Amino acid sequence: MEHTNHMVLEVESRSCNEGLARIAVAAFCTQLNPTLEEVADVKTAVSEAITNCIVHAYEKETDIIRIQCWRRKKELIVAVEDKGKGMEDVKKAMEPLFTTMPQQDRCGMGFAFMEAFMDEVQVESALGKGTTVTMKKIIGRQNAVSE
C-alpha cells in the first residue's frame, strides 16, 4: 500500500529534543483527524522511543535520532531510528520490567508503554549499528465503533 504523506525529522539525542519530536509527530498526526486520546497515545509512545535512544542507544554521547512518519489512509506509521550501540536480545529488552540500568531507577516499561498505546510495535536492532522502532496506529477506530 502506498503512503499518502511522509515526514522526516532529525534531532540530536538530547532530552530537550524529546518534546520537539512529540509535538512534530502529533502535528503530522492531525492530518488524520485524531481524537485527543489518540494524539496523547502517539505522543506517549514517541516519548518512550526517543527516551530509549537518549538513555540506552547513545548513553552519554550525543548523536542523531531520526524520526519518520508516514500516513496511509487511516494508519499512522512512526519510525524512530538511532545509530547507537544496538541491542543484544530484542525479545528480552521488550519484556516488561527488563532494564539494563537498574542503578538509574529505570523501570523497564518503555516498550510495554509503546505496545499499550500503539496498535503494533516492531523493533529491529544490530549490535554496534543501532535500533529502529516502528510503531503503527489506526486513527479513527473509536469513531468507527460509535458510528
N, C-alpha and C positions, 0 to 999 in steps of 0.2 A: 504494500500500500504506500502510495506517495504522500509525503508530508506537504502541508499547505503553508507552513511558515517555519522559520528557523532563526535562532538567536545564538550567538556565541559571546561569552564574557570571560575575560581572563583577569584574575586578581592575584595579588601577592598573598601568600599564606600568612596573613596577619589577622588576629582576631577582630580588628576594626573593620575588616572587609566582609565578615560574615553577614552583617546587616545589609550591606550593599547587595550581596548575592541574593539574599532572601527577597529583598524588595524588587530587584530586577526580574527574578523568576516570577514573583507574584504579579508584577505588571504585565509580563508576557502572557501569563495565565488568564488575565482578564479578557483576552480576545475570545475565550470560550464561555464567557458569561457565567463564571462560577458563583456558588454561594459563598458567604463569608466563611462558613465552616470548611469548605473545600480549599479556599485560599489559605486558611490557617493550617490545614493539614499539609499542604505543599510547602509552606514556609517552614514548618517544624521539621519536615523530612530534609529539606535543603540545609537547614541549620546543622542538623546532625551530620550530614555528609561532609559539609565544609569543616566542621569542628574536627571530624576524624582526620581530614587531610592536615590540618594545622597541628594537631596534637600527636598523631601517630605517624603519618607519612613523612613529615619533614622534621618532627621533633623540634629542635631549637634552631634549625636552619629556616631561611626564608626562600621560597621558590614560587612558581606559578601554579595556581589552581585554575583549571579550565572548566567552565560550566556551559553546557549546551542545552538548548530546549528546542523541541520540535512539537508541532501541532499536527495531528492527523484526525480530522473530523472532530469528535468529542474527546480525543485522547491527548493528554499532555505527557511528553516524554522528557525527562531531565537526566542528563549525564554529568556527573561530577568526576573529574579526572585529575590525578596528580602523577608526578614522575618521581615519587618518593621511594621509600625502602621496600614497599610491597608487603604482602602477607604470605607467610609460610603455609598456613592452613585456613583457607577462606571459610570452610564449613565450621570449624572450631571458632573462628573470630565472630561468626554470626550468631553463635549461641548466646541467649540472654544471660547476663551477668558475667560473661567472659571478658576479662580485661588483661592487658599486658602491663598496665600501670596501676596496680592496687595501691602503691605508696602515694599516689597523687589523688586518691579518693575518686578514681574513675569508676563509674557504676557498671560499665559494660552493657548499656542498654541502647546504644546508638542505632545499631541495625534493627533491634526489636522495635524501636520507635519508627524507623523508616518503614518497616513492614506493616506496622499498625496503621500508619497514616496514608500509605500509598497502596495501590492495587497489586503492584508487582515490583520486586526489587531483585536485580541481578548484580553480582559482584564478580569482576574479573581482576586478577592480580598476579603479578610475577615479581619474585624477589629481585630487588635492585632495579626494577623498571617502573614500578608504580601500580596504581589501582584505579579502576573505573567502576563507579557505582551508577547503574542505570535504573531509574525509577519511573514507573508509569502510573498514571491516574486517569480514570474515566471521569470527565467532568459532566455534571448534569444527571448523574444516575439517580439522585434524590428527586429531581424534578420529574423524571420519567415514572418513578414509582407513584408519585402523588397525582399524576395526570389521569 
